[in-house]
Amino acid sequence: MTGNIVNGAAATTNVNLSNNASITGVFGNVTSATLASGGRWQLAGDSDVGALTLNSGGTVALGDGTAFNTLTVSGDYVGAGGTLLFNTVLGDDASASDKLIIGGSTSGQTNVAVNNVGGAGAQTVNGIQLIQVGGASNGVFTLAGRAVGGQYEYFLHQGTVAAPTDGNWYLRSELPVAPDPCLADPTLPGCTPIVVPPEPVLRPEPGAYLANQAAATQMFGMRLQDRTGGTARGASERGAWARISRNQADYGVIADQLSVNGDTSVLQVGTDLLSWGADSRGQFGVMLGGGRANNTVTSRATGYSAKGKVEGQAVGVYASWLQDPVQTTGVYVDAWAQYAQFKNTVQGDALAKERYDSDAKTASVEAGYSFKLLDSASTAMFVEPQLQLSYTDFSADNHTETNGTVIDGSDAGGLTSRVGVRLFGHANSSVGNRVQPFVAVNWIHGADDNNLRFDGERLEGGLPKDRYEARAGASLQLGQRWTAWGDMGMQKGQGGYRDVAGQIGLRASW
């Protein structure tokens, strides 16, 4: 049915909606309303009833989100597993919302669902009042699903921070906690007048966006050794190479309120197009790459989680010059540039999947100098200080979530520097094979940004500015054509950051 039910001043009208019966309209001076078994009432304006009973399967939607309505129950309210649906601008305490005003007492249990109507989220104090109770507030109202606005997660609370026993129900961007007896009676033994501001609860989805951003900016990064395995070749040799890498990262974001667990897998292939030089050697080539990252972000406060996914493809060029490639000593210089495109998704618990695109342009310059520490007929040992500078220009589409949150991902990328030293050795066999183990330590400093804006409010990611890395591995040269290599590494940084990585590679020369 669509229309209004208006009760005369001296008349009695009882409305009973069940068996999937529904009405959209205004109730005026209705004596009582009872809903159950699929019965639904959607308000088309402010309404009032004498008593309201909401049984299991019954729903009262206080509006359609185009306007905010008030439902007044002059008498008692009884809940028995039904649902109240409110439309609310999820922001600060002054936010507009549908409202239920109960003049009498409440009893039983009721589910409360909240639809965000354009709210950008904010830190609350007392909260956004949804339900006002004039009599005994014995009913229990439970938030059904999630209420999110911007970066914030909202929860249903009975009472305010200043008056926890006022009996009304509010949405606040903080977790419900057991009431402090000192607030009710400050004269109790051991109570001191300490006022602690509530900590806002952030939802995990911002962490997934940030984790996606961090994974994309780092997905196709490389070093000269990642393409060559660290084994030099003759001055005129050209070749093709392939590498597979995988890393597992764990860290916290947003004041460690969210924990991130992510893994990234990458396949890169390339081939030398030009090779020049006699004693020294120069090479120029092209490369392609594909990668995928999966991130799971969990709120330590609420247990809610969000999953992020990044799929990327990259194309690039590289050039290198080695002063003495045969003896693997002297200076080397390596440079590369890549362009990558990414498809991204984020999906939180009980929320719609969000899709958006991004891209990155990255350039790198690396240099090092190798000299011998030990030399014998069958073995040699070298040390090689290294310096690498890379710059990433990352951009993502501005994205509006299904719930209305606007996400601006433009502030990302920047300069990253790596300073390290690699210790490696040669062990030659009688048939021309060579085994080259190595260990390396690096200091990585990221001056780049890992942040986003949610409805204009800036959030920073969890990648520490300074990370420390240790790597170890070996390459195996088989005759004059084939080289294989593999290594493992770990990065650590502030805030519990840890990244474990491994790779294998193969190069064929001709």
Backbone torsions as a table, in degrees:
resi	resn	phi	psi	omega
1	MET	NA	148.8	171.5
2	THR	-129.5	123.9	-179.0
3	GLY	152.3	-178.1	-175.5
4	ASN	-106.9	150.8	173.0
5	ILE	-116.4	113.9	-176.1
6	VAL	-119.7	125.5	-177.8
7	ASN	-100.1	132.6	178.2
8	GLY	-66.9	163.8	-173.6
9	ALA	-62.1	-37.0	-176.9
10	ALA	-105.5	10.8	-174.9
11	ALA	-103.0	171.3	177.1
12	THR	-126.4	125.9	178.3
13	THR	-132.6	117.4	176.1
14	ASN	-111.0	126.9	-177.7
15	VAL	-107.4	127.8	178.8
16	ASN	-126.8	113.7	-179.9
17	LEU	-112.1	117.8	177.7
18	SER	-149.4	179.1	178.5
19	ASN	53.0	44.3	176.8
20	ASN	67.6	16.1	173.1
21	ALA	-70.2	143.6	-178.7
22	SER	-143.8	154.3	176.5
23	ILE	-144.3	142.0	173.2
24	THR	-119.0	114.9	-178.6
25	GLY	169.1	-169.9	-177.2
26	VAL	-105.6	135.5	171.1
27	PHE	-101.2	126.3	178.4
28	GLY	-118.8	115.1	176.2
29	ASN	58.6	29.5	178.2
30	VAL	-69.2	137.7	-175.2
31	THR	-65.2	-48.9	178.6
32	SER	-155.8	156.1	176.0
33	ALA	-136.3	135.0	178.5
34	THR	-131.1	130.5	-179.8
35	LEU	-126.4	141.0	179.6
36	ALA	-163.1	163.3	168.6
37	SER	50.4	53.4	178.3
38	GLY	87.8	-2.6	176.2
39	GLY	-64.3	136.8	-175.7
40	ARG	-139.3	134.0	174.1
41	TRP	-124.1	121.1	175.4
42	GLN	-111.9	119.4	-177.8
43	LEU	-69.6	140.3	173.7
44	ALA	-108.7	7.0	179.9
45	GLY	172.9	-179.7	179.2
46	ASP	-59.5	138.2	-175.7
47	SER	-138.4	161.7	175.9
48	ASP	-146.3	140.7	177.1
49	VAL	-135.5	158.6	179.8
50	GLY	-76.9	-38.1	179.8
51	ALA	-149.9	151.1	-178.0
52	LEU	-137.3	128.4	175.1
53	THR	-121.8	126.7	-176.0
54	LEU	-122.2	95.8	-177.8
55	ASN	-86.5	174.2	-178.4
56	SER	-57.3	131.6	-178.6
57	GLY	89.3	-9.7	177.3
58	GLY	-91.0	147.5	-178.1
59	THR	-136.5	134.6	169.9
60	VAL	-117.6	111.7	176.1
61	ALA	-98.4	119.2	-172.6
62	LEU	-75.8	2.0	176.2
63	GLY	167.7	-174.4	178.8
64	ASP	-109.7	7.2	178.0
65	GLY	93.0	-10.1	179.0
66	THR	-81.4	-21.7	177.0
67	ALA	-151.0	162.2	-178.6
68	PHE	-105.4	127.3	-174.8
69	ASN	-113.7	158.1	176.3
70	THR	-119.6	127.3	174.7
71	LEU	-106.0	120.5	-179.4
72	THR	-107.0	124.1	174.3
73	VAL	-109.9	108.8	-174.6
74	SER	-72.0	-27.9	-179.5
75	GLY	-104.3	-134.6	-174.6
76	ASP	-93.7	156.2	176.5
77	TYR	-119.7	133.3	179.0
78	VAL	-124.3	125.4	176.3
79	GLY	-110.6	138.3	178.1
80	ALA	-142.0	50.7	176.5
81	GLY	93.8	6.8	176.8
82	GLY	-78.8	-176.4	-174.8
83	THR	-129.7	133.3	169.8
84	LEU	-105.0	130.7	179.4
85	LEU	-113.5	118.3	-179.4
86	PHE	-108.2	143.2	169.1
87	ASN	-102.6	124.4	-171.2
88	THR	-140.8	140.5	169.6
89	VAL	-85.1	100.5	-174.6
90	LEU	-74.9	103.0	179.3
91	GLY	-148.2	-130.0	-179.5
92	ASP	-90.0	-167.7	-175.5
93	ASP	-59.4	-29.2	-174.1
94	ALA	-87.3	9.9	-175.5
95	SER	-66.7	144.9	177.7
96	ALA	-73.9	148.6	-178.6
97	SER	-163.4	153.1	162.7
98	ASP	-59.5	156.3	-174.9
99	LYS	-145.1	142.4	174.4
100	LEU	-113.5	120.5	179.2
101	ILE	-112.7	120.4	-177.8
102	ILE	-113.8	118.1	-179.3
103	GLY	-78.2	-31.6	-178.7
104	GLY	-94.7	-142.2	-176.2
105	SER	-104.9	163.6	177.5
106	THR	-119.6	152.5	177.0
107	SER	-152.5	164.0	177.4
108	GLY	78.8	-168.9	-176.9
109	GLN	-121.0	139.3	-179.2
110	THR	-137.6	138.9	173.8
111	ASN	-86.4	141.2	-180.0
112	VAL	-122.2	118.8	175.7
113	ALA	-107.1	142.0	-175.5
114	VAL	-125.3	126.7	175.3
115	ASN	-105.5	118.7	179.9
116	ASN	-75.3	125.0	-179.5
117	VAL	-108.8	79.3	173.6
118	GLY	74.4	14.8	180.0
119	GLY	-75.9	137.1	-178.9
120	ALA	-91.9	0.5	-179.1
121	GLY	79.4	148.6	178.2
122	ALA	-169.6	162.7	174.0
123	GLN	-79.3	128.6	-179.4
124	THR	-98.6	167.3	175.1
125	VAL	-113.9	-76.2	175.2
126	ASN	-85.8	-30.6	176.2
127	GLY	113.7	176.7	178.4
128	ILE	-95.4	116.4	-176.2
129	GLN	-74.0	126.6	174.1
130	LEU	-104.9	-40.7	-172.1
131	ILE	-129.0	127.7	176.9
132	GLN	-113.9	129.6	-175.5
133	VAL	-119.8	123.3	-179.3
134	GLY	-88.5	-30.2	-178.4
135	GLY	-100.3	-145.0	180.0
136	ALA	-73.6	123.3	-176.3
137	SER	-95.6	74.7	-178.9
138	ASN	-97.8	-12.4	179.6
139	GLY	-72.1	151.7	178.9
140	VAL	-110.9	124.6	178.2
141	PHE	-111.5	123.8	-172.9
142	THR	-116.9	130.1	179.7
143	LEU	-68.2	125.2	178.7
144	ALA	-101.1	122.9	-176.0
145	GLY	76.3	-156.3	-176.3
146	ARG	-118.0	150.4	174.0
147	ALA	-120.8	110.7	-174.9
148	VAL	-128.8	142.6	175.6
149	GLY	-146.2	123.3	-175.5
150	GLY	59.4	-127.8	179.4
151	GLN	-92.8	0.3	-169.4
152	TYR	-100.7	149.3	174.0
153	GLU	-109.5	131.0	-178.0
154	TYR	-109.3	149.4	-179.9
155	PHE	-135.2	156.4	-177.4
156	LEU	-91.2	128.8	-177.9
157	HIS	-126.0	143.8	170.8
158	GLN	-95.4	125.6	-178.5
159	GLY	85.4	166.7	177.8
160	THR	-100.6	173.3	177.0
161	VAL	-63.9	-41.5	-178.7
162	ALA	-77.9	-31.2	-178.2
163	ALA	-133.6	79.7	-175.1
164	PRO	-67.3	-11.4	-177.9
165	THR	-108.1	19.2	-176.6
166	ASP	-74.8	-11.1	172.3
167	GLY	85.5	-9.4	178.3
168	ASN	-86.1	168.0	-176.8
169	TRP	-121.0	134.5	-172.1
170	TYR	-132.8	151.6	168.1
171	LEU	-94.8	124.8	176.9
172	ARG	-131.0	148.8	178.9
173	SER	-87.2	54.5	175.8
174	GLU	-153.2	157.9	-178.4
175	LEU	-73.3	142.0	171.3
176	PRO	-66.1	135.1	177.3
177	VAL	-129.3	163.5	177.8
178	ALA	-62.2	137.7	-177.8
179	PRO	-61.7	140.7	178.8
180	ASP	-82.1	118.8	-179.5
181	PRO	-61.5	-23.3	179.7
182	CYS	-69.5	-26.7	177.0
183	LEU	-69.5	-37.3	179.1
184	ALA	-72.8	-36.5	-178.6
185	ASP	-143.5	89.6	-178.2
186	PRO	-63.5	-11.9	-178.4
187	THR	-84.7	-3.4	178.9
188	LEU	-61.5	151.1	179.9
189	PRO	-59.9	135.0	178.1
190	GLY	86.2	-4.7	-180.0
191	CYS	-84.3	131.9	175.7
192	THR	-125.8	147.4	-176.9
193	PRO	-75.0	76.6	178.3
194	ILE	-107.2	124.9	178.9
195	VAL	-107.9	115.7	179.5
196	VAL	-109.7	119.3	180.0
197	PRO	-63.9	140.5	-179.0
198	PRO	-65.9	143.6	177.6
199	GLU	-89.4	124.6	-179.8
200	PRO	-65.9	145.6	179.3
201	VAL	-100.9	121.9	-180.0
202	LEU	-97.5	145.6	-179.9
203	ARG	-80.6	159.1	-174.2
204	PRO	-76.1	-17.1	-176.2
205	GLU	-60.3	-40.8	175.4
206	PRO	-56.6	-36.2	176.8
207	GLY	-63.9	-34.6	178.7
208	ALA	-69.0	-39.9	176.1
209	TYR	-62.1	-43.6	179.8
210	LEU	-66.0	-39.6	178.6
211	ALA	-65.6	-39.0	175.6
212	ASN	-61.2	-42.5	179.8
213	GLN	-62.5	-45.5	179.9
214	ALA	-63.8	-40.8	-180.0
215	ALA	-64.9	-39.8	-178.6
216	ALA	-67.1	-41.9	-177.3
217	THR	-69.6	-21.2	-178.1
218	GLN	-107.1	-6.6	-168.1
219	MET	-58.4	-45.2	-172.0
220	PHE	-108.0	19.8	175.3
221	GLY	-68.1	149.1	-178.9
222	MET	-155.9	169.3	174.8
223	ARG	-125.7	165.2	-180.0
224	LEU	-55.5	-42.2	-178.3
225	GLN	-62.5	-27.4	179.4
226	ASP	-68.3	-22.9	178.0
227	ARG	-94.8	-24.7	-172.8
228	THR	-115.9	-14.8	-174.6
229	GLY	75.1	2.0	178.9
230	GLY	86.0	-2.7	-179.4
231	THR	-97.2	123.9	-177.9
232	ALA	-80.4	163.4	-178.6
233	ARG	-127.3	174.5	176.9
234	GLY	-64.0	162.2	-171.0
235	ALA	-65.3	-29.2	-174.7
236	SER	-101.4	3.6	-173.3
237	GLU	-82.3	138.3	171.7
238	ARG	-117.0	167.4	-178.7
239	GLY	-169.8	179.6	175.7
240	ALA	-127.8	152.3	-174.0
241	TRP	-142.9	160.5	174.8
242	ALA	-147.6	145.6	177.9
243	ARG	-142.7	145.6	173.9
244	ILE	-122.9	129.4	179.6
245	SER	-130.4	154.4	176.8
246	ARG	-148.2	138.2	176.7
247	ASN	-137.7	152.9	-179.6
248	GLN	-125.5	120.0	-176.0
249	ALA	-117.7	142.3	175.4
250	ASP	-135.6	128.6	178.7
251	TYR	-165.7	171.4	178.9
252	GLY	-110.6	149.6	177.2
253	VAL	-129.6	160.6	175.5
254	ILE	55.3	68.1	179.8
255	ALA	57.5	32.4	176.9
256	ASP	64.0	17.1	177.7
257	GLN	-73.0	-26.1	180.0
258	LEU	-118.3	140.3	176.7
259	SER	-108.3	138.7	-177.3
260	VAL	-115.5	131.2	172.1
261	ASN	-127.0	115.5	-175.0
262	GLY	-137.9	151.4	174.6
263	ASP	-133.9	145.4	-178.6
264	THR	-131.4	133.1	176.5
265	SER	-121.8	136.1	-175.2
266	VAL	-137.1	138.6	169.5
267	LEU	-121.1	125.3	176.7
268	GLN	-128.0	139.9	176.5
269	VAL	-132.9	152.0	179.1
270	GLY	-160.2	166.3	177.9
271	THR	-145.4	143.3	175.8
272	ASP	-76.0	130.8	175.7
273	LEU	-97.0	-34.0	-178.3
274	LEU	-132.9	147.1	174.2
275	SER	-145.4	134.7	-177.3
276	TRP	-145.0	163.9	176.3
277	GLY	104.3	155.2	177.7
278	ALA	-107.9	-78.7	178.0
279	ASP	-69.5	-46.7	172.6
280	SER	-94.8	167.8	-175.7
281	ARG	-139.2	136.2	173.1
282	GLY	-121.1	147.7	179.9
283	GLN	-142.6	149.1	175.5
284	PHE	-136.9	137.1	-177.8
285	GLY	-153.1	178.5	178.4
286	VAL	-124.5	157.4	-177.5
287	MET	-147.8	153.7	175.9
288	LEU	-128.6	154.1	179.4
289	GLY	-149.9	152.9	172.9
290	GLY	-139.3	142.9	-177.7
291	GLY	-152.9	162.3	178.3
292	ARG	-143.5	137.4	176.8
293	ALA	-126.9	137.9	175.2
294	ASN	-123.4	127.2	-177.9
295	ASN	-125.4	135.0	173.4
296	THR	-118.4	122.3	-177.8
297	VAL	-115.9	127.3	-176.8
298	THR	-122.7	134.8	175.6
299	SER	-79.0	123.4	177.1
300	ARG	-68.2	-22.5	-177.0
301	ALA	-85.0	-41.9	-171.6
302	THR	-109.3	-21.6	-174.1
303	GLY	84.4	-8.0	175.5
304	TYR	-65.7	151.6	179.8
305	SER	-135.7	161.4	176.3
306	ALA	-139.2	144.0	-179.8
307	LYS	-112.2	131.5	175.7
308	GLY	-115.1	148.4	-179.1
309	LYS	-141.4	137.7	179.0
310	VAL	-129.9	128.8	172.7
311	GLU	-123.6	124.5	-173.4
312	GLY	-133.9	155.4	172.9
313	GLN	-132.3	144.4	-176.1
314	ALA	-138.5	150.3	174.0
315	VAL	-134.5	141.7	-176.3
316	GLY	-160.4	175.9	176.4
317	VAL	-129.3	157.4	177.6
318	TYR	-144.7	157.3	176.5
319	ALA	-149.0	142.8	179.4
320	SER	-144.6	156.2	176.9
321	TRP	-140.4	129.3	179.2
322	LEU	-120.5	131.1	-177.8
323	GLN	-67.9	-43.8	-179.7
324	ASP	-140.8	81.6	-174.9
325	PRO	-69.1	-27.0	-178.7
326	VAL	-71.1	-45.6	179.9
327	GLN	-87.2	-6.9	-177.4
328	THR	53.7	40.6	176.8
329	THR	-124.7	169.2	177.5
330	GLY	87.4	-161.8	-173.3
331	VAL	-88.5	145.3	166.4
332	TYR	-133.0	150.3	176.5
333	VAL	-134.3	134.3	-179.6
334	ASP	-136.6	140.8	177.9
335	ALA	-142.8	147.0	175.3
336	TRP	-151.6	159.0	177.4
337	ALA	-142.2	141.7	-177.6
338	GLN	-140.1	152.6	169.7
339	TYR	-124.4	131.4	-176.0
340	ALA	-131.3	144.8	173.6
341	GLN	-120.2	146.4	-174.4
342	PHE	-134.3	142.4	167.7
343	LYS	-106.1	126.7	-173.9
344	ASN	-123.1	146.7	172.1
345	THR	-137.2	150.6	173.0
346	VAL	-138.3	131.3	176.6
347	GLN	-139.6	120.7	176.7
348	GLY	-95.4	164.9	176.8
349	ASP	-55.6	125.6	175.3
350	ALA	63.9	19.0	178.2
351	LEU	-121.4	161.0	-179.8
352	ALA	-70.9	152.5	176.7
353	LYS	-75.0	133.3	179.7
354	GLU	-106.6	136.9	-179.3
355	ARG	-124.9	139.7	177.7
356	TYR	-159.0	162.0	-177.9
357	ASP	-111.5	156.5	175.6
358	SER	-152.1	167.0	176.3
359	ASP	-149.7	164.1	-177.9
360	ALA	-147.4	139.3	172.1
361	LYS	-116.1	126.1	-175.2
362	THR	-132.1	137.7	174.4
363	ALA	-131.6	145.5	-176.1
364	SER	-139.9	143.4	171.5
365	VAL	-129.3	129.6	-177.1
366	GLU	-132.2	141.7	178.2
367	ALA	-144.2	152.7	177.8
368	GLY	-159.1	167.8	178.5
369	TYR	-138.2	124.2	-177.3
370	SER	-109.8	136.2	175.0
371	PHE	-142.1	156.2	-174.7
372	LYS	-80.6	139.1	169.6
373	LEU	-102.1	-30.9	-175.5
374	LEU	-149.3	139.4	-179.6
375	ASP	-144.0	130.6	175.6
376	SER	-143.4	-176.2	-176.5
377	ALA	-64.4	-35.3	-175.0
378	SER	-113.8	-15.8	-177.4
379	THR	-135.8	157.6	174.1
380	ALA	-151.2	152.7	179.9
381	MET	-131.7	138.7	-174.7
382	PHE	-132.1	155.8	171.0
383	VAL	-127.0	140.8	-172.1
384	GLU	-140.2	99.1	170.7
385	PRO	-67.1	143.2	-176.4
386	GLN	-135.7	151.4	174.4
387	LEU	-139.6	131.9	178.0
388	GLN	-136.1	134.8	174.8
389	LEU	-122.5	129.5	177.2
390	SER	-133.7	145.4	-179.7
391	TYR	-127.8	132.7	-178.8
392	THR	-121.9	129.5	172.7
393	ASP	-108.7	102.9	-175.2
394	PHE	-107.9	137.5	175.6
395	SER	-141.5	146.7	178.5
396	ALA	-134.0	151.4	176.7
397	ASP	-61.1	140.6	166.6
398	ASN	-65.9	131.4	-171.5
399	HIS	-126.9	135.7	174.9
400	THR	-110.2	119.4	-178.9
401	GLU	-70.7	166.0	178.0
402	THR	-57.4	-32.8	-179.3
403	ASN	-84.6	2.1	176.4
404	GLY	99.0	-7.8	179.5
405	THR	-67.5	129.3	180.0
406	VAL	-97.9	125.6	-176.7
407	ILE	-116.2	122.7	178.1
408	ASP	-109.3	113.4	-176.7
409	GLY	-107.6	31.9	-173.0
410	SER	-82.6	-21.5	-174.1
411	ASP	-90.0	77.5	179.1
412	ALA	-148.6	161.6	-179.0
413	GLY	93.0	-178.4	-179.2
414	GLY	137.5	-161.0	-174.1
415	LEU	-96.3	134.4	174.4
416	THR	-125.8	134.7	179.6
417	SER	-120.0	147.6	176.8
418	ARG	-132.2	126.0	175.5
419	VAL	-121.8	126.9	-176.7
420	GLY	-158.0	-179.3	177.2
421	VAL	-142.0	139.2	-179.5
422	ARG	-120.3	130.6	176.6
423	LEU	-111.3	121.9	-177.6
424	PHE	-141.3	163.4	-178.6
425	GLY	-140.5	163.2	177.0
426	HIS	-116.1	138.0	170.9
427	ALA	-132.6	105.4	-174.5
428	ASN	-92.3	142.0	175.8
429	SER	-100.5	169.8	-177.3
430	SER	-71.1	-16.8	-178.2
431	VAL	-102.3	13.7	175.3
432	GLY	91.6	1.8	175.8
433	ASN	-79.1	153.7	-178.8
434	ARG	-139.2	130.5	174.1
435	VAL	-107.4	130.0	-177.3
436	GLN	-129.1	93.4	173.8
437	PRO	-78.8	158.6	178.8
438	PHE	-153.3	157.0	167.2
439	VAL	-133.9	149.6	-178.6
440	ALA	-148.7	148.3	173.0
441	VAL	-128.3	143.1	-176.4
442	ASN	-141.4	149.1	169.6
443	TRP	-113.3	121.2	-178.0
444	ILE	-112.0	123.0	179.6
445	HIS	-117.3	122.1	-179.3
446	GLY	-105.8	109.4	173.5
447	ALA	-89.2	4.1	-177.8
448	ASP	-81.2	168.8	-178.4
449	ASP	-99.2	144.8	169.3
450	ASN	-135.7	79.9	-177.1
451	ASN	-149.0	164.8	179.3
452	LEU	-141.9	165.4	173.9
453	ARG	-118.3	125.3	177.2
454	PHE	-109.2	109.7	-174.4
455	ASP	50.5	41.9	176.1
456	GLY	86.1	-8.5	-178.8
457	GLU	-96.6	125.4	-171.5
458	ARG	-83.1	135.6	175.7
459	LEU	-127.2	134.2	178.1
460	GLU	-99.3	150.6	-179.4
461	GLY	-81.7	-172.2	-173.1
462	GLY	-105.8	4.2	178.9
463	LEU	-73.0	121.2	179.3
464	PRO	-68.8	150.1	179.2
465	LYS	-64.9	-33.0	-179.1
466	ASP	-118.3	126.8	178.1
467	ARG	-129.6	146.2	-177.3
468	TYR	-120.5	133.3	-170.3
469	GLU	-126.9	142.5	170.4
470	ALA	-128.0	133.7	-179.5
471	ARG	-134.2	150.6	177.3
472	ALA	-150.4	145.7	179.7
473	GLY	-179.4	-163.7	-178.6
474	ALA	-158.5	154.6	171.9
475	SER	-121.8	152.2	-177.6
476	LEU	-129.8	117.3	176.8
477	GLN	-95.8	122.1	-177.3
478	LEU	-108.9	101.6	-178.3
479	GLY	66.1	-144.8	-176.1
480	GLN	-102.1	-0.2	-173.6
481	ARG	-116.2	-44.5	-169.2
482	TRP	-105.0	141.4	172.4
483	THR	-136.3	131.8	176.1
484	ALA	-124.8	149.5	-179.8
485	TRP	-151.5	161.6	176.5
486	GLY	-160.1	151.6	178.2
487	ASP	-157.3	164.1	175.3
488	MET	-130.3	147.6	179.8
489	GLY	-149.7	161.0	176.7
490	MET	-138.9	135.1	172.2
491	GLN	-112.2	143.3	176.3
492	LYS	-136.0	152.5	179.9
493	GLY	-159.1	-176.8	-178.2
494	GLN	-64.3	157.9	177.6
495	GLY	72.6	22.9	178.8
496	GLY	76.7	16.5	-179.5
497	TYR	-66.3	132.7	177.2
498	ARG	-147.0	133.3	179.3
499	ASP	-136.8	116.5	178.2
500	VAL	-105.2	128.2	-174.3
501	ALA	-133.8	152.3	175.2
502	GLY	-148.3	155.2	178.3
503	GLN	-151.9	157.2	169.9
504	ILE	-133.7	149.7	-177.3
505	GLY	-147.0	162.2	-179.5
506	LEU	-146.9	136.8	179.6
507	ARG	-133.9	135.9	174.7
508	ALA	-116.2	130.9	-177.5
509	SER	-113.9	155.0	177.2
510	TRP	-147.4	NA	NA
